[in-house]
Amino acid sequence: MDGLAQAVIVGVVEGLTEFLPISSTGHMIIVGNAIGFKGEMAGVFEVAIQLGAILSVIYLYRQKFARFFTRGGLDPAGGLSVWHVGAGMAPVMGTAFLAHGYIKNYLFSPYTVAVGLILGGALMLAAEKGGAGGALDETDQMTVKQAFLIGLFQILALWPGFSRSGSTISGGLFLGLSRRAAAEFSFIVAVPVMFAACLYDLHKNFALLDAGNLALLAVGSAVACLTASLSIAWFVKFLNKSSLKSFAVYRFLLAAVTFWYFS
């Protein structure tokens, strides 16, 4: 399979799965192994095309992001603010900085992904049982403390297969948010975390990038942006009338297939 086809496939997988509670990293590792898209450059590519997915969130929630650059965006009592976002991202940023090398070296395999899929699915079922139907239906009703505690759940997503959105949405449900509000905060707080991770990996691996690789990155990012926009719009509508249980079942089935396929 040539590089362009791989870039398109990986871009579609990234865009469709990044903001669903099914683990984009897990799917990228599984699909990458299946289509022979592996190695150091593949790892850089998989991180870098997240920039496309980030742009989709910024566009879809552009009014909230614009507010962060106003005086109101600095007032935690007036609605979702930069303090909420900072509190939500601080735990995972600090942990990722300390554990980045270990995670890259030891946790990026189909088998560790399968374990993360199972554990993350179990967490989502527990959140549905113990916290679904919360009273807070808008992110503007959150406190900074709630944002920080949800950020602690996001640390779980450092284990490939757990899912950033699955972990943060589950945390939001436990802390009294509705499914839609928890998902919205998950999308927004992911932007600075993903952006920092992308810049870090690109800077660290800049020597690997040439004109051909940059062209493929542009294709993958564009595909990821388009598919992520469609995925987010569908997911928000889904959460208005359905629970996370179907995603948990999907994760369990995917884990079983992964163990079987790579054994």
Accessible surface in RSA format (square Angstrom, percent):
REM  Atomic radii and reference values for relative SASA: ProtOr
REM  Chains: A
REM  Algorithm: Lee & Richards
REM  Probe-radius: 1.40
REM  Slices: 20
REM RES _ NUM      All-atoms   Total-Side   Main-Chain    Non-polar    All polar
REM                ABS   REL    ABS   REL    ABS   REL    ABS   REL    ABS   REL
RES MET A   1   137.52  71.2  56.85  37.6  80.68 192.1  71.66  60.9  65.86  87.3
RES ASP A   2    96.80  67.8  81.26  80.9  15.54  36.7  45.63 107.4  51.16  51.0
RES GLY A   3    30.94  38.2   0.00   N/A  30.94  38.2  17.64  48.4  13.30  29.8
RES LEU A   4    99.08  55.2  96.11  68.8   2.97   7.5  96.11  67.5   2.97   8.0
RES ALA A   5    38.85  35.7  30.76  47.5   8.09  18.4  38.05  53.6   0.80   2.1
RES GLN A   6    23.13  12.9  23.13  16.9   0.00   0.0   0.00   0.0  23.13  17.5
RES ALA A   7     1.28   1.2   0.92   1.4   0.36   0.8   1.25   1.8   0.03   0.1
RES VAL A   8    57.24  37.7  57.24  51.8   0.00   0.0  57.24  49.7   0.00   0.0
RES ILE A   9    57.40  32.7  54.90  40.9   2.50   6.0  57.30  41.3   0.10   0.3
RES VAL A  10     3.50   2.3   3.31   3.0   0.19   0.5   3.50   3.0   0.00   0.0
RES GLY A  11     0.00   0.0   0.00   N/A   0.00   0.0   0.00   0.0   0.00   0.0
RES VAL A  12    50.46  33.2  50.46  45.7   0.00   0.0  50.46  43.8   0.00   0.0
RES VAL A  13    22.16  14.6  20.52  18.6   1.65   4.0  22.16  19.3   0.00   0.0
RES GLU A  14     0.78   0.4   0.78   0.6   0.00   0.0   0.00   0.0   0.78   0.6
RES GLY A  15     0.04   0.1   0.00   N/A   0.04   0.1   0.00   0.0   0.04   0.1
RES LEU A  16    79.12  44.1  79.12  56.6   0.00   0.0  79.12  55.6   0.00   0.0
RES THR A  17     9.70   6.9   9.70   9.8   0.00   0.0   9.70  13.0   0.00   0.0
RES GLU A  18     6.38   3.7   1.12   0.8   5.26  12.5   0.00   0.0   6.38   5.2
RES PHE A  19     4.15   2.1   4.15   2.6   0.00   0.0   4.15   2.5   0.00   0.0
RES LEU A  20    20.55  11.4  20.13  14.4   0.41   1.0  20.13  14.1   0.41   1.1
RES PRO A  21     0.00   0.0   0.00   0.0   0.00   0.0   0.00   0.0   0.00   0.0
RES ILE A  22    13.39   7.6  13.39  10.0   0.00   0.0  13.39   9.6   0.00   0.0
RES SER A  23     2.59   2.2   1.11   1.5   1.48   3.4   1.48   3.2   1.11   1.6
RES SER A  24     9.55   8.1   6.22   8.3   3.33   7.7   0.00   0.0   9.55  13.4
RES THR A  25    45.35  32.3  41.36  41.9   3.99   9.5  19.30  25.9  26.05  39.4
RES GLY A  26     0.35   0.4   0.00   N/A   0.35   0.4   0.35   1.0   0.00   0.0
RES HIS A  27    16.80   9.2  16.51  11.5   0.29   0.7  16.45  17.0   0.35   0.4
RES MET A  28     8.65   4.5   6.52   4.3   2.13   5.1   7.14   6.1   1.51   2.0
RES ILE A  29    13.80   7.9  10.09   7.5   3.71   8.9  13.73   9.9   0.06   0.2
RES ILE A  30    23.98  13.6  23.98  17.9   0.00   0.0  23.98  17.3   0.00   0.0
RES VAL A  31    33.67  22.2  33.01  29.9   0.66   1.6  33.67  29.3   0.00   0.0
RES GLY A  32     1.76   2.2   0.00   N/A   1.76   2.2   1.54   4.2   0.22   0.5
RES ASN A  33    44.98  31.0  29.78  28.8  15.20  36.6   1.40   3.4  43.58  42.1
RES ALA A  34    55.90  51.4  26.94  41.6  28.96  65.9  27.87  39.3  28.02  74.2
RES ILE A  35    36.83  21.0  19.67  14.7  17.16  41.4  28.18  20.3   8.65  23.5
RES GLY A  36    50.89  62.8   0.00   N/A  50.89  62.8  25.75  70.7  25.15  56.3
RES PHE A  37    30.47  15.2  27.59  17.1   2.88   7.5  28.86  17.5   1.61   4.6
RES LYS A  38   133.54  65.1 104.20  63.9  29.34  69.9  57.77  52.0  75.77  80.7
RES GLY A  39    53.35  65.8   0.00   N/A  53.35  65.8  38.37 105.3  14.98  33.6
RES GLU A  40   120.61  69.2  99.46  75.2  21.15  50.4  46.83  90.6  73.78  60.2
RES MET A  41    50.35  26.1  47.45  31.4   2.91   6.9  47.24  40.2   3.12   4.1
RES ALA A  42     5.42   5.0   3.44   5.3   1.98   4.5   3.83   5.4   1.59   4.2
RES GLY A  43    26.09  32.2   0.00   N/A  26.09  32.2  24.89  68.3   1.20   2.7
RES VAL A  44     4.52   3.0   3.62   3.3   0.90   2.2   3.62   3.1   0.90   2.4
RES PHE A  45     6.60   3.3   6.60   4.1   0.00   0.0   6.60   4.0   0.00   0.0
RES GLU A  46    26.67  15.3  25.12  19.0   1.55   3.7   6.29  12.2  20.37  16.6
RES VAL A  47    23.26  15.3  23.10  20.9   0.16   0.4  23.26  20.2   0.00   0.0
RES ALA A  48     3.57   3.3   2.92   4.5   0.65   1.5   2.97   4.2   0.60   1.6
RES ILE A  49     0.00   0.0   0.00   0.0   0.00   0.0   0.00   0.0   0.00   0.0
RES GLN A  50    17.96  10.0  17.96  13.1   0.00   0.0   0.00   0.0  17.96  13.6
RES LEU A  51    50.52  28.1  49.99  35.8   0.53   1.3  49.99  35.1   0.53   1.4
RES GLY A  52     1.14   1.4   0.00   N/A   1.14   1.4   1.05   2.9   0.09   0.2
RES ALA A  53     0.00   0.0   0.00   0.0   0.00   0.0   0.00   0.0   0.00   0.0
RES ILE A  54     3.86   2.2   3.86   2.9   0.00   0.0   3.86   2.8   0.00   0.0
RES LEU A  55   105.96  59.0 102.86  73.6   3.10   7.8 102.86  72.2   3.10   8.4
RES SER A  56     1.03   0.9   0.00   0.0   1.03   2.4   1.03   2.2   0.00   0.0
RES VAL A  57     0.00   0.0   0.00   0.0   0.00   0.0   0.00   0.0   0.00   0.0
RES ILE A  58    63.99  36.4  63.99  47.7   0.00   0.0  63.99  46.1   0.00   0.0
RES TYR A  59   134.82  62.9 130.96  74.5   3.86  10.0  94.82  71.3  39.99  49.3
RES LEU A  60    64.92  36.2  40.13  28.7  24.79  62.3  40.60  28.5  24.31  65.4
RES TYR A  61    32.76  15.3  28.59  16.3   4.17  10.8  25.21  18.9   7.55   9.3
RES ARG A  62   125.42  52.7 121.81  62.1   3.61   8.6  44.68  61.1  80.74  48.9
RES GLN A  63   154.82  86.6 143.34 104.8  11.48  27.3  49.53 105.4 105.29  79.9
RES LYS A  64    46.78  22.8  44.78  27.5   2.01   4.8  33.13  29.8  13.65  14.5
RES PHE A  65    26.30  13.2  26.17  16.2   0.14   0.4  26.30  15.9   0.00   0.0
RES ALA A  66    60.39  55.5  48.98  75.6  11.40  25.9  57.15  80.5   3.24   8.6
RES ARG A  67    69.68  29.3  65.98  33.6   3.70   8.8  44.48  60.8  25.19  15.3
RES PHE A  68    22.30  11.2  15.07   9.3   7.23  18.8  15.07   9.1   7.23  20.7
RES PHE A  69   181.75  90.9 144.91  89.8  36.83  95.8 152.25  92.3  29.49  84.4
RES THR A  70    71.59  50.9  61.19  62.0  10.40  24.8  65.97  88.6   5.63   8.5
RES ARG A  71   216.69  91.0 203.38 103.7  13.32  31.7  82.07 112.2 134.62  81.6
RES GLY A  72    29.19  36.0   0.00   N/A  29.19  36.0  24.14  66.2   5.05  11.3
RES GLY A  73     0.00   0.0   0.00   N/A   0.00   0.0   0.00   0.0   0.00   0.0
RES LEU A  74   103.15  57.4  92.41  66.1  10.74  27.0  92.78  65.2  10.37  27.9
RES ASP A  75    66.12  46.3  63.27  63.0   2.85   6.7  21.06  49.6  45.06  44.9
RES PRO A  76    59.81  43.6  49.43  45.1  10.38  37.7  49.62  41.0  10.18  63.3
RES ALA A  77    97.75  89.9  56.26  86.8  41.49  94.4  66.93  94.3  30.82  81.6
RES GLY A  78    48.06  59.3   0.00   N/A  48.06  59.3  24.16  66.3  23.90  53.5
RES GLY A  79     4.21   5.2   0.00   N/A   4.21   5.2   2.34   6.4   1.87   4.2
RES LEU A  80     3.12   1.7   2.19   1.6   0.92   2.3   2.19   1.5   0.92   2.5
RES SER A  81     0.00   0.0   0.00   0.0   0.00   0.0   0.00   0.0   0.00   0.0
RES VAL A  82    49.63  32.7  42.69  38.6   6.95  16.7  43.20  37.5   6.43  17.5
RES TRP A  83   141.18  56.7 137.91  66.8   3.27   7.7 134.10  71.5   7.08  11.5
RES HIS A  84     0.32   0.2   0.32   0.2   0.00   0.0   0.12   0.1   0.20   0.2
RES VAL A  85    15.78  10.4  15.78  14.3   0.00   0.0  15.78  13.7   0.00   0.0
RES GLY A  86    30.32  37.4   0.00   N/A  30.32  37.4  27.12  74.4   3.20   7.2
RES ALA A  87    16.95  15.6   8.10  12.5   8.86  20.1  14.73  20.7   2.23   5.9
RES GLY A  88     0.26   0.3   0.00   N/A   0.26   0.3   0.14   0.4   0.12   0.3
RES MET A  89    37.99  19.7  37.99  25.1   0.00   0.0  26.81  22.8  11.17  14.8
RES ALA A  90    54.04  49.7  40.75  62.9  13.29  30.2  46.85  66.0   7.20  19.1
RES PRO A  91    15.93  11.6   1.82   1.7  14.12  51.3  14.21  11.7   1.72  10.7
RES VAL A  92     5.06   3.3   4.90   4.4   0.16   0.4   4.90   4.3   0.16   0.4
RES MET A  93    63.76  33.0  58.42  38.7   5.34  12.7  52.60  44.7  11.16  14.8
RES GLY A  94    36.40  44.9   0.00   N/A  36.40  44.9  35.04  96.2   1.36   3.0
RES THR A  95    43.95  31.3  40.50  41.1   3.45   8.2  30.13  40.5  13.82  20.9
RES ALA A  96    27.28  25.1  26.63  41.1   0.65   1.5  26.83  37.8   0.45   1.2
RES PHE A  97   167.40  83.8 143.98  89.2  23.42  60.9 151.10  91.6  16.30  46.7
RES LEU A  98   153.01  85.2 118.00  84.4  35.01  88.0 120.79  84.8  32.22  86.7
RES ALA A  99    29.71  27.3  26.13  40.3   3.58   8.1  29.71  41.8   0.00   0.0
RES HIS A 100    40.88  22.3  39.45  27.4   1.43   3.7  37.30  38.4   3.59   4.2
RES GLY A 101    37.92  46.8   0.00   N/A  37.92  46.8  30.60  84.0   7.32  16.4
RES TYR A 102   132.60  61.9 124.02  70.6   8.58  22.3  86.34  64.9  46.26  57.0
RES ILE A 103    20.52  11.7  20.52  15.3   0.00   0.0  20.52  14.8   0.00   0.0
RES LYS A 104    72.14  35.2  55.19  33.9  16.95  40.4  43.97  39.6  28.17  30.0
RES ASN A 105   113.09  78.0  79.53  76.9  33.57  80.8  15.83  38.1  97.27  94.0
RES TYR A 106   143.72  67.1 122.37  69.6  21.35  55.6  80.33  60.4  63.40  78.2
RES LEU A 107    15.60   8.7  15.60  11.2   0.00   0.0  15.60  11.0   0.00   0.0
RES PHE A 108    78.12  39.1  50.38  31.2  27.74  72.2  50.62  30.7  27.50  78.7
RES SER A 109    34.61  29.2  33.69  45.0   0.92   2.1  29.99  63.9   4.61   6.5
RES PRO A 110    15.83  11.5  15.83  14.4   0.00   0.0  15.83  13.1   0.00   0.0
RES TYR A 111    94.82  44.3  94.38  53.7   0.44   1.1  82.47  62.0  12.35  15.2
RES THR A 112    27.18  19.3  26.43  26.8   0.75   1.8  27.08  36.4   0.11   0.2
RES VAL A 113     0.00   0.0   0.00   0.0   0.00   0.0   0.00   0.0   0.00   0.0
RES ALA A 114     0.00   0.0   0.00   0.0   0.00   0.0   0.00   0.0   0.00   0.0
RES VAL A 115    57.97  38.1  57.45  52.0   0.53   1.3  57.97  50.4   0.00   0.0
RES GLY A 116     0.00   0.0   0.00   N/A   0.00   0.0   0.00   0.0   0.00   0.0
RES LEU A 117     0.35   0.2   0.35   0.3   0.00   0.0   0.35   0.2   0.00   0.0
RES ILE A 118    70.15  39.9  70.15  52.3   0.00   0.0  70.15  50.5   0.00   0.0
RES LEU A 119    89.12  49.6  85.56  61.2   3.56   9.0  86.20  60.5   2.92   7.9
RES GLY A 120     1.53   1.9   0.00   N/A   1.53   1.9   1.17   3.2   0.37   0.8
RES GLY A 121     0.00   0.0   0.00   N/A   0.00   0.0   0.00   0.0   0.00   0.0
RES ALA A 122    50.20  46.2  43.45  67.0   6.76  15.4  45.67  64.3   4.54  12.0
RES LEU A 123    31.62  17.6  26.23  18.8   5.39  13.6  30.96  21.7   0.66   1.8
RES MET A 124     0.96   0.5   0.84   0.6   0.13   0.3   0.81   0.7   0.15   0.2
RES LEU A 125    64.82  36.1  60.14  43.0   4.67  11.7  60.50  42.5   4.31  11.6
RES ALA A 126    48.81  44.9  37.82  58.4  10.98  25.0  45.65  64.3   3.16   8.4
RES ALA A 127     0.00   0.0   0.00   0.0   0.00   0.0   0.00   0.0   0.00   0.0
RES GLU A 128    14.35   8.2   2.75   2.1  11.60  27.6   0.67   1.3  13.68  11.2
RES LYS A 129   192.99  94.2 157.32  96.5  35.67  84.9 108.12  97.3  84.87  90.4
RES GLY A 130    59.54  73.4   0.00   N/A  59.54  73.4  26.83  73.6  32.72  73.3
RES GLY A 131    13.76  17.0   0.00   N/A  13.76  17.0  10.59  29.1   3.17   7.1
RES ALA A 132    36.46  33.5   9.65  14.9  26.81  61.0   9.78  13.8  26.68  70.7
RES GLY A 133    66.22  81.7   0.00   N/A  66.22  81.7  36.17  99.3  30.05  67.3
RES GLY A 134    19.37  23.9   0.00   N/A  19.37  23.9   8.00  22.0  11.37  25.5
RES ALA A 135    97.28  89.4  63.34  97.7  33.93  77.2  74.29 104.6  22.98  60.9
RES LEU A 136    38.20  21.3  38.20  27.3   0.00   0.0  38.20  26.8   0.00   0.0
RES ASP A 137    68.49  48.0  68.46  68.1   0.03   0.1  27.26  64.2  41.23  41.1
RES GLU A 138    76.42  43.9  75.93  57.4   0.48   1.1  32.67  63.2  43.75  35.7
RES THR A 139     0.60   0.4   0.13   0.1   0.47   1.1   0.11   0.1   0.49   0.7
RES ASP A 140    71.67  50.2  57.23  57.0  14.44  34.1  17.88  42.1  53.78  53.6
RES GLN A 141    95.79  53.6  73.77  53.9  22.02  52.4  30.54  65.0  65.25  49.5
RES MET A 142     7.16   3.7   0.00   0.0   7.16  17.0   0.00   0.0   7.16   9.5
RES THR A 143    73.95  52.6  68.98  69.9   4.96  11.8  71.28  95.7   2.67   4.0
RES VAL A 144    52.78  34.7  49.53  44.8   3.25   7.8  49.53  43.0   3.25   8.8
RES LYS A 145   150.88  73.6 142.44  87.4   8.45  20.1  90.47  81.4  60.42  64.4
RES GLN A 146    32.06  17.9  32.06  23.4   0.00   0.0  12.37  26.3  19.69  14.9
RES ALA A 147     0.00   0.0   0.00   0.0   0.00   0.0   0.00   0.0   0.00   0.0
RES PHE A 148    88.03  44.0  88.03  54.5   0.00   0.0  88.03  53.4   0.00   0.0
RES LEU A 149    54.84  30.5  54.26  38.8   0.58   1.5  54.26  38.1   0.58   1.6
RES ILE A 150     2.04   1.2   2.04   1.5   0.00   0.0   2.04   1.5   0.00   0.0
RES GLY A 151     0.78   1.0   0.00   N/A   0.78   1.0   0.78   2.1   0.00   0.0
RES LEU A 152    75.93  42.3  68.01  48.7   7.92  19.9  68.33  48.0   7.61  20.5
RES PHE A 153    51.24  25.6  48.30  29.9   2.95   7.7  51.23  31.1   0.02   0.0
RES GLN A 154     0.80   0.4   0.80   0.6   0.00   0.0   0.47   1.0   0.33   0.3
RES ILE A 155    50.46  28.7  47.83  35.6   2.63   6.3  47.83  34.4   2.63   7.1
RES LEU A 156    68.32  38.0  63.67  45.6   4.64  11.7  68.22  47.9   0.10   0.3
RES ALA A 157    23.70  21.8   5.83   9.0  17.87  40.6   5.99   8.4  17.71  46.9
RES LEU A 158    39.98  22.3  33.44  23.9   6.54  16.4  36.63  25.7   3.34   9.0
RES TRP A 159    87.70  35.2  85.96  41.6   1.74   4.1  86.20  46.0   1.51   2.4
RES PRO A 160     3.34   2.4   1.30   1.2   2.04   7.4   3.34   2.8   0.00   0.0
RES GLY A 161     0.84   1.0   0.00   N/A   0.84   1.0   0.00   0.0   0.84   1.9
RES PHE A 162    20.97  10.5  19.92  12.3   1.05   2.7  19.92  12.1   1.05   3.0
RES SER A 163     7.03   5.9   1.17   1.6   5.86  13.5   4.59   9.8   2.44   3.4
RES ARG A 164    51.81  21.8  45.14  23.0   6.67  15.9   6.48   8.9  45.33  27.5
RES SER A 165     2.58   2.2   1.98   2.6   0.60   1.4   2.13   4.5   0.45   0.6
RES GLY A 166     1.27   1.6   0.00   N/A   1.27   1.6   1.27   3.5   0.00   0.0
RES SER A 167     0.51   0.4   0.11   0.2   0.40   0.9   0.06   0.1   0.46   0.6
RES THR A 168     0.96   0.7   0.39   0.4   0.57   1.4   0.39   0.5   0.57   0.9
RES ILE A 169     0.00   0.0   0.00   0.0   0.00   0.0   0.00   0.0   0.00   0.0
RES SER A 170     0.00   0.0   0.00   0.0   0.00   0.0   0.00   0.0   0.00   0.0
RES GLY A 171     0.00   0.0   0.00   N/A   0.00   0.0   0.00   0.0   0.00   0.0
RES GLY A 172     0.02   0.0   0.00   N/A   0.02   0.0   0.02   0.0   0.00   0.0
RES LEU A 173     0.47   0.3   0.00   0.0   0.47   1.2   0.00   0.0   0.47   1.3
RES PHE A 174    80.54  40.3  52.16  32.3  28.38  73.9  52.34  31.7  28.21  80.7
RES LEU A 175    44.77  24.9  32.38  23.2  12.38  31.1  37.93  26.6   6.84  18.4
RES GLY A 176    24.99  30.8   0.00   N/A  24.99  30.8  24.07  66.1   0.91   2.0
RES LEU A 177     0.00   0.0   0.00   0.0   0.00   0.0   0.00   0.0   0.00   0.0
RES SER A 178    15.14  12.8  14.93  19.9   0.21   0.5  15.14  32.2   0.00   0.0
RES ARG A 179    57.42  24.1  55.01  28.0   2.42   5.8   3.21   4.4  54.21  32.9
RES ARG A 180    55.35  23.2  54.11  27.6   1.24   2.9  17.70  24.2  37.64  22.8
RES ALA A 181     0.83   0.8   0.00   0.0   0.83   1.9   0.83   1.2   0.00   0.0
RES ALA A 182     1.42   1.3   0.00   0.0   1.42   3.2   0.44   0.6   0.98   2.6
RES ALA A 183     0.10   0.1   0.10   0.2   0.00   0.0   0.10   0.1   0.00   0.0
RES GLU A 184    14.72   8.5  14.44  10.9   0.28   0.7   1.55   3.0  13.18  10.8
RES PHE A 185     1.08   0.5   1.08   0.7   0.00   0.0   1.08   0.7   0.00   0.0
RES SER A 186     1.85   1.6   1.43   1.9   0.42   1.0   0.01   0.0   1.84   2.6
RES PHE A 187     0.00   0.0   0.00   0.0   0.00   0.0   0.00   0.0   0.00   0.0
RES ILE A 188     0.28   0.2   0.24   0.2   0.04   0.1   0.24   0.2   0.04   0.1
RES VAL A 189     0.95   0.6   0.95   0.9   0.00   0.0   0.95   0.8   0.00   0.0
RES ALA A 190     1.67   1.5   1.67   2.6   0.00   0.0   1.67   2.3   0.00   0.0
RES VAL A 191    12.40   8.2  12.40  11.2   0.00   0.0  12.40  10.8   0.00   0.0
RES PRO A 192    35.19  25.6  27.88  25.4   7.31  26.6  33.03  27.3   2.16  13.4
RES VAL A 193    12.36   8.1  11.90  10.8   0.45   1.1  11.90  10.3   0.45   1.2
RES MET A 194     0.17   0.1   0.15   0.1   0.01   0.0   0.01   0.0   0.15   0.2
RES PHE A 195    93.50  46.8  93.50  57.9   0.00   0.0  93.50  56.7   0.00   0.0
RES ALA A 196    33.38  30.7  24.33  37.5   9.05  20.6  29.37  41.4   4.01  10.6
RES ALA A 197    42.69  39.2  34.69  53.5   8.00  18.2  41.87  59.0   0.82   2.2
RES CYS A 198     0.00   0.0   0.00   0.0   0.00   0.0   0.00   0.0   0.00   0.0
RES LEU A 199    87.62  48.8  84.72  60.6   2.90   7.3  85.01  59.7   2.61   7.0
RES TYR A 200   108.14  50.5 101.56  57.8   6.58  17.1  78.47  59.0  29.67  36.6
RES ASP A 201    10.36   7.3  10.36  10.3   0.00   0.0   0.79   1.9   9.57   9.5
RES LEU A 202    33.30  18.5  33.06  23.7   0.25   0.6  33.30  23.4   0.00   0.0
RES HIS A 203   150.97  82.5 135.74  94.4  15.23  39.0  90.29  93.0  60.68  70.6
RES LYS A 204   124.99  61.0  93.51  57.4  31.48  74.9  68.16  61.3  56.83  60.5
RES ASN A 205    23.23  16.0  20.02  19.4   3.21   7.7   3.20   7.7  20.04  19.4
RES PHE A 206   147.83  74.0 145.33  90.0   2.50   6.5 145.33  88.1   2.50   7.1
RES ALA A 207   104.52  96.1  65.42 101.0  39.10  88.9  75.39 106.2  29.12  77.2
RES LEU A 208    62.47  34.8  50.20  35.9  12.27  30.9  54.00  37.9   8.48  22.8
RES LEU A 209    30.26  16.9   8.64   6.2  21.61  54.3   8.79   6.2  21.47  57.8
RES ASP A 210    80.94  56.7  73.03  72.7   7.91  18.7  40.74  95.9  40.20  40.1
RES ALA A 211    85.23  78.4  69.11 106.7  16.12  36.7  73.87 104.0  11.37  30.1
RES GLY A 212    45.86  56.6   0.00   N/A  45.86  56.6  39.33 107.9   6.53  14.6
RES ASN A 213    32.17  22.2  31.21  30.2   0.96   2.3   0.68   1.6  31.49  30.4
RES LEU A 214    94.48  52.6  89.29  63.9   5.19  13.0  89.62  62.9   4.87  13.1
RES ALA A 215    58.45  53.7  48.55  74.9   9.90  22.5  57.09  80.4   1.37   3.6
RES LEU A 216    51.42  28.6  51.42  36.8   0.00   0.0  51.42  36.1   0.00   0.0
RES LEU A 217    14.05   7.8  13.80   9.9   0.25   0.6  14.05   9.9   0.00   0.0
RES ALA A 218    62.53  57.5  48.98  75.6  13.55  30.8  57.85  81.5   4.69  12.4
RES VAL A 219    50.03  32.9  45.77  41.4   4.27  10.3  49.89  43.3   0.15   0.4
RES GLY A 220     0.00   0.0   0.00   N/A   0.00   0.0   0.00   0.0   0.00   0.0
RES SER A 221    24.00  20.3  23.61  31.5   0.39   0.9  17.37  37.0   6.63   9.3
RES ALA A 222    64.47  59.3  49.82  76.9  14.64  33.3  58.39  82.2   6.08  16.1
RES VAL A 223    31.73  20.9  28.60  25.9   3.13   7.5  31.69  27.5   0.04   0.1
RES ALA A 224     0.00   0.0   0.00   0.0   0.00   0.0   0.00   0.0   0.00   0.0
RES CYS A 225    36.22  27.4  36.22  40.4   0.00   0.0   6.66  16.9  29.56  31.9
RES LEU A 226   115.88  64.5 111.81  80.0   4.07  10.2 115.55  81.1   0.34   0.9
RES THR A 227    17.37  12.4  17.36  17.6   0.01   0.0  17.37  23.3   0.00   0.0
RES ALA A 228     0.00   0.0   0.00   0.0   0.00   0.0   0.00   0.0   0.00   0.0
RES SER A 229    27.08  22.9  25.25  33.7   1.83   4.2  17.72  37.7   9.36  13.1
RES LEU A 230   113.97  63.5 108.51  77.6   5.46  13.7 109.55  76.9   4.42  11.9
RES SER A 231     7.07   6.0   1.26   1.7   5.82  13.4   6.74  14.4   0.33   0.5
RES ILE A 232     3.13   1.8   2.92   2.2   0.21   0.5   3.13   2.3   0.00   0.0
RES ALA A 233    48.86  44.9  39.48  60.9   9.39  21.4  47.78  67.3   1.08   2.9
RES TRP A 234   126.89  50.9 122.52  59.3   4.37  10.3  98.40  52.5  28.50  46.2
RES PHE A 235     0.17   0.1   0.17   0.1   0.00   0.0   0.17   0.1   0.00   0.0
RES VAL A 236    34.47  22.7  34.34  31.1   0.13   0.3  34.47  30.0   0.00   0.0
RES LYS A 237   146.70  71.6 143.79  88.2   2.91   6.9  86.54  77.9  60.16  64.1
RES PHE A 238    37.06  18.5  34.00  21.1   3.05   7.9  36.83  22.3   0.23   0.6
RES LEU A 239     6.63   3.7   0.01   0.0   6.62  16.6   0.01   0.0   6.62  17.8
RES ASN A 240    98.81  68.1  61.28  59.2  37.52  90.4  27.81  66.9  71.00  68.6
RES LYS A 241   175.33  85.5 136.60  83.8  38.73  92.2  89.38  80.4  85.95  91.6
RES SER A 242    34.77  29.4  26.84  35.8   7.93  18.3  16.62  35.4  18.15  25.4
RES SER A 243    28.22  23.8  21.54  28.8   6.67  15.4  10.98  23.4  17.24  24.1
RES LEU A 244     0.26   0.1   0.14   0.1   0.12   0.3   0.26   0.2   0.00   0.0
RES LYS A 245   116.13  56.7 116.02  71.2   0.10   0.2  59.02  53.1  57.10  60.8
RES SER A 246    64.80  54.8  50.36  67.2  14.44  33.3  53.13 113.1  11.66  16.3
RES PHE A 247    17.89   9.0  17.02  10.5   0.87   2.3  17.89  10.8   0.00   0.0
RES ALA A 248     0.04   0.0   0.04   0.1   0.00   0.0   0.04   0.1   0.00   0.0
RES VAL A 249    80.32  52.9  80.30  72.7   0.03   0.1  80.32  69.8   0.00   0.0
RES TYR A 250    89.65  41.9  87.56  49.8   2.09   5.4  70.21  52.8  19.44  24.0
RES ARG A 251     0.00   0.0   0.00   0.0   0.00   0.0   0.00   0.0   0.00   0.0
RES PHE A 252    67.71  33.9  61.87  38.3   5.84  15.2  62.51  37.9   5.19  14.9
RES LEU A 253   112.73  62.8 112.02  80.1   0.71   1.8 112.43  79.0   0.30   0.8
RES LEU A 254    28.53  15.9  25.30  18.1   3.23   8.1  28.04  19.7   0.49   1.3
RES ALA A 255     0.72   0.7   0.72   1.1   0.00   0.0   0.72   1.0   0.00   0.0
RES ALA A 256    59.32  54.5  48.35  74.6  10.97  24.9  53.74  75.7   5.58  14.8
RES VAL A 257    82.32  54.2  80.28  72.7   2.03   4.9  82.28  71.5   0.04   0.1
RES THR A 258     2.10   1.5   0.49   0.5   1.61   3.8   1.61   2.2   0.49   0.7
RES PHE A 259    75.37  37.7  73.90  45.8   1.47   3.8  74.16  45.0   1.21   3.5
RES TRP A 260   184.77  74.1 171.35  82.9  13.42  31.5 147.68  78.7  37.08  60.2
RES TYR A 261   120.71  56.4  98.93  56.3  21.78  56.7  69.24  52.0  51.47  63.4
RES PHE A 262    42.17  21.1  24.39  15.1  17.78  46.3  29.36  17.8  12.81  36.7
RES SER A 263   113.29  95.7  50.28  67.1  63.01 145.2  64.04 136.4  49.25  69.0
END  Absolute sums over single chains surface
CHAIN  1 A    11806.5       9689.6       2116.9       8555.6       3250.9
END  Absolute sums over all chains
TOTAL         11806.5       9689.6       2116.9       8555.6       3250.9
